[in-house]
Amino acid sequence: MLSAIASTTLLDDVFQSDPTTNSLEAFVADLTNKEAALFVLSGTMGNQVALRTHLQGPPHSVLTDHRSHIVQWEAGGVASLCGALVKCVVPRNGRYITLEDVEQNAVISDDIHACPTRVISLENTLNGIVTPLADMQRISTWARSKGIILHLDGARLWEAVAAGAGELQAYCDCFDSISLCFSKGLGAPIGSILVGTKAFRTRARWIRKSIGGGLRQAGVVTAAARIAVEDTFLAGKLKATHDMARRIADLWEDLGGKTANPVETNMVWFDLEAAGISVEDFIALGEKAGLRLLGGRLVVHYQIGEEAVQRLEKLMRVVLKEDEDQRRVNTHLRFRAKRQEYTQS
């Protein structure tokens, strides 16, 4: 990746003259089966540019999960940049939005008192949880029958695909626009990309420029992004991070801990409240163990090694205060349960 950065082209992406950036955009468009792609500086920029591109003028609303990145982590951009109402949905299954959730919450009305749903913005994965392809296809079919635009915050869609939930193109076929992240699990230093139609890209470039997203010598970041996709996603490195996440969760549970969410990809959510420890104390204990933590949410990266897992296991033992005998009992019970499940399948 460093070699690609050092040897990249240094032409101007605002004038669409940088071959490295143009090549990356064409490459990802082909990978996702979309007409065109547009590099952006971050996932937040990608989501906000996409929504602003789709939303032509009020009254309009965006339907999304109440935990979604566009609601919780993008500084209210949907309101400030789009002037749109955000309709937050709490999934009835506690994991991901289904068509039934959408039908119950979408506003399909010409009543002048209403704020009609113009865009459904989904996120996959969300908190490490995969939305099954079949559910997204059902939502897509319904939304298109109602003339509603679909956007996907696919910052971690790579993880859903690596988990075997469906092909990348099949997921992308459900949406009018998708934002994909090059950093996070893929390991590039910066950047995301939007994919959609050529008409979408034309307007999105305009919106991107208006919020300061035009880049001059973009090759220094797009070269790294290309390597991240090829050497991490396409090379199959993400699956190993899922296996490590499952191993970490098993260690935590074997010691008596509880997880707040199922482990389906590379995220592990320790239930610190159930463990009787505050986030602040957990972080402080982690620092003593040589681990930098942000709380009970652990995201496994492909460059995390065995030493880090060993340190984490020692930290778990301190937090959960469980002796070796109890650990053996829990491990034995877990093995028996898995063996019984296997024999019944």
LUMTORDREN-463455 format. One line per field, with one value per residue (C-alpha): residue number from 1; x negated, y, z. Coordinates in steps of 0.001 Angstrom, whole numbers, plus 500000, padded with zeros to 6 digits. Layout:
BEGIN
i	(NUM,...)
x	(X,...)
y	(Y,...)
z	(Z,...)
//
This chain:
BEGIN
i	(1,2,3,4,5,6,7,8,9,10,11,12,13,14,15,16,17,18,19,20,21,22,23,24,25,26,27,28,29,30,31,32,33,34,35,36,37,38,39,40,41,42,43,44,45,46,47,48,49,50,51,52,53,54,55,56,57,58,59,60,61,62,63,64,65,66,67,68,69,70,71,72,73,74,75,76,77,78,79,80,81,82,83,84,85,86,87,88,89,90,91,92,93,94,95,96,97,98,99,100,101,102,103,104,105,106,107,108,109,110,111,112,113,114,115,116,117,118,119,120,121,122,123,124,125,126,127,128,129,130,131,132,133,134,135,136,137,138,139,140,141,142,143,144,145,146,147,148,149,150,151,152,153,154,155,156,157,158,159,160,161,162,163,164,165,166,167,168,169,170,171,172,173,174,175,176,177,178,179,180,181,182,183,184,185,186,187,188,189,190,191,192,193,194,195,196,197,198,199,200,201,202,203,204,205,206,207,208,209,210,211,212,213,214,215,216,217,218,219,220,221,222,223,224,225,226,227,228,229,230,231,232,233,234,235,236,237,238,239,240,241,242,243,244,245,246,247,248,249,250,251,252,253,254,255,256,257,258,259,260,261,262,263,264,265,266,267,268,269,270,271,272,273,274,275,276,277,278,279,280,281,282,283,284,285,286,287,288,289,290,291,292,293,294,295,296,297,298,299,300,301,302,303,304,305,306,307,308,309,310,311,312,313,314,315,316,317,318,319,320,321,322,323,324,325,326,327,328,329,330,331,332,333,334,335,336,337,338,339,340,341,342,343,344,345)
x	(500000,497177,495512,498734,498992,495369,495681,499176,500235,500681,503228,506446,509645,511738,511084,511452,507927,506288,505955,505530,508786,510652,509439,510556,514024,514431,513128,515618,518502,517798,517374,520827,522577,523338,522912,520618,518750,517501,514688,515438,513333,515391,518433,520249,519558,520705,524014,524728,523822,526023,529027,528648,528410,531625,533657,534611,536715,539064,541403,539517,538444,535853,536801,533961,533004,532860,529285,528037,524876,526773,528801,526243,522870,523222,523832,527432,526391,529693,531440,528801,527784,531042,533725,535330,537265,535719,538202,536411,537558,536987,536817,539355,536922,534330,531702,532487,535299,537744,540374,543030,541173,540959,544621,545654,543518,543265,545463,547201,549638,550657,552206,550772,550288,547878,544148,543809,541036,538772,535734,535259,531695,530565,527251,525505,523863,525219,523494,521934,525331,526081,529363,530128,530185,533748,535009,533307,534746,538257,537830,536372,539253,541834,540057,539658,543347,544027,541491,539255,535480,533184,529742,527441,524823,522596,519507,519268,521075,517761,518167,521673,520396,517367,519724,521467,524727,524835,522875,521787,523602,526790,526880,526068,528808,531339,530318,530166,526975,524471,521657,518689,515804,512140,510825,512420,511960,510177,507328,506913,505924,508889,511870,515176,516926,520447,521892,525049,526196,524289,526974,526630,522854,523148,525294,523317,520075,521798,522956,519540,517858,520318,519331,515585,515097,513321,509743,506822,504059,506463,504145,502338,505520,507229,504115,504292,508027,507494,504931,507298,510058,507773,505509,508059,511576,510893,508026,510390,508726,511968,513201,510276,511342,514818,513297,511188,514218,516115,513146,513020,516747,516377,513590,515725,518770,516744,515582,519179,519555,522525,522537,524974,525301,524805,521366,521963,518970,515936,517651,517919,520102,519215,522116,520105,523138,523860,520181,520494,517871,518133,516847,514299,512923,512825,510804,508447,507834,507218,504532,502760,502842,501423,504759,506417,510181,513174,515634,517407,517496,514531,513885,511398,508999,507002,503727,504618,502321,502327,500557,503446,505946,503839,503717,507450,508070,506058,508139,511333,510217,509599,512958,515019,513075,513582,511245,509848,512132,515255,513774,513330,516942,518241,516054,517261,520917,520403,518777,521642,524224,522447,522068,525771,526671,524451,525948,529486,528788)
y	(500000,502415,501554,502326,505689,506546,505738,507092,509704,513285,514783,516663,514802,517989,518042,514228,513952,511644,508148,506410,507865,507289,503691,503086,504469,502337,499291,499626,500437,497192,495283,496411,496220,499943,502466,504866,505586,508653,508771,510681,511468,509607,507447,510404,512476,509593,509182,512900,513496,510576,511728,515340,514089,512096,514675,517416,519545,519414,518221,514981,512423,509665,506375,504611,502460,504406,503138,504055,506031,508831,509380,508806,509789,512353,515577,515941,516240,514992,517950,520618,519616,518171,519876,516472,514858,511602,508883,506509,502904,500425,496944,494611,491710,493752,493172,494641,496385,494184,494978,494864,497606,499691,499276,500282,503439,504740,507699,507143,510020,513108,514577,518077,517422,514550,514455,511724,509159,509876,507796,504615,504501,501119,500056,496715,495623,497592,496985,493944,492405,491280,492097,489034,489575,488252,490935,493696,492351,492410,496012,496988,495499,497227,500606,500678,499895,503039,505236,505484,505799,503391,504213,501802,502797,499902,501035,497478,495694,493992,492188,490913,489516,487942,486294,484528,486487,487168,488417,492061,492732,491093,493416,496467,495608,496387,500048,503226,504277,502618,504041,501699,502390,501756,502229,500374,496652,497069,499077,502050,505276,507270,507301,505848,505577,506081,503924,504439,505589,508030,510655,510121,510539,513760,515425,513852,515423,518801,518184,516832,519983,522221,520751,520856,517324,518037,516707,517869,515249,512445,509650,509530,508242,506419,504320,503033,502403,500193,498089,497783,496298,493939,492769,492614,492064,490188,488233,486876,488298,489436,485931,485409,488481,486990,483792,485769,487785,484567,483232,486391,486153,482489,483342,486060,483804,480842,483092,483971,487175,488149,489683,492442,491457,488238,487884,487585,489416,491132,492916,491734,493597,492903,493566,495556,496388,492689,492203,494867,497238,500759,501739,504045,501291,498824,501274,501958,498243,497834,500506,498674,495527,497377,497521,500645,500216,502477,500458,497150,497338,495474,495511,492934,494037,491673,493020,492190,489414,486595,488650,491113,488279,486857,490241,490590,487190,488226,491387,489341,487245,490354,491850,488725,487453,483822,481013,478322,475570,477498,478227,474502,473851,476519,475268,471695,472748,474768,471823,469523,472005,472367,468597,468095,470771,469068,465617,466976,468835)
z	(500000,500855,497558,495684,497426,496669,492966,492297,489760,490989,488636,489410,490281,490274,486521,486403,485015,487570,486069,489445,490757,487504,487440,491038,490331,487212,489090,491975,489632,487806,491079,492258,488866,488832,486022,487849,491072,492923,495470,498686,501724,504311,504882,506406,503304,501120,502934,503062,499417,498374,500396,499229,495648,495961,497911,495493,497837,500833,502084,502329,504903,505225,506858,508664,511641,514917,515488,512021,511369,509599,512785,515526,514084,511280,513202,512089,508462,507056,508696,508056,504524,503179,505257,505656,508466,509689,510596,512976,513080,515907,514319,515834,515705,517596,514923,511500,509627,507731,505118,507830,509742,506583,505688,509190,509277,505702,504828,501493,501316,499360,502496,502917,506640,505961,505253,502623,502663,499687,500667,502667,503986,505291,506803,506387,508550,511513,514856,513213,512455,508912,507203,505053,501311,501062,503455,501503,498267,499742,500899,497534,495553,497744,497759,493997,493569,495619,493843,496912,496462,498315,499706,501505,504024,503057,504934,506251,503421,502654,505998,505180,501886,503563,506063,503177,503402,499660,496671,496562,493292,494562,497556,495442,492941,495689,495943,493888,495651,497961,500060,500621,503003,502195,505720,508659,507953,504613,506084,503732,505524,504236,501924,500782,497439,496133,493369,491334,487917,485729,486351,490098,489882,487875,490532,493391,492075,492266,495839,496833,495543,497394,500775,500166,498922,495650,495681,493612,493891,494836,493725,497067,498720,495849,495198,498769,498450,495401,497262,500238,498087,496192,499011,501836,500473,497249,498829,501495,504612,506246,507050,509433,511401,511790,513152,515613,516723,517384,519340,521481,522154,523114,525562,527143,527417,528714,531543,532389,530385,528257,524773,523876,520197,518233,516646,512903,511457,513017,515922,519515,521996,525637,528000,530537,532657,533154,534025,536722,535335,533956,530533,532179,534421,531521,529438,532366,532946,529238,529292,532111,529966,526970,525144,523780,524112,523519,525578,525183,521390,519926,516179,514903,512166,509975,511406,515018,516157,518684,521356,521462,521968,524796,526506,526040,527621,530679,530893,530666,533638,535703,534752,535246,538284,537444,538493,536234,537528,536573,533165,532551,533544,531171,528340,528885,528921,525771,524012,525002,523724,520383,520040,520755,518206,515622,516193,515877,512618)
//
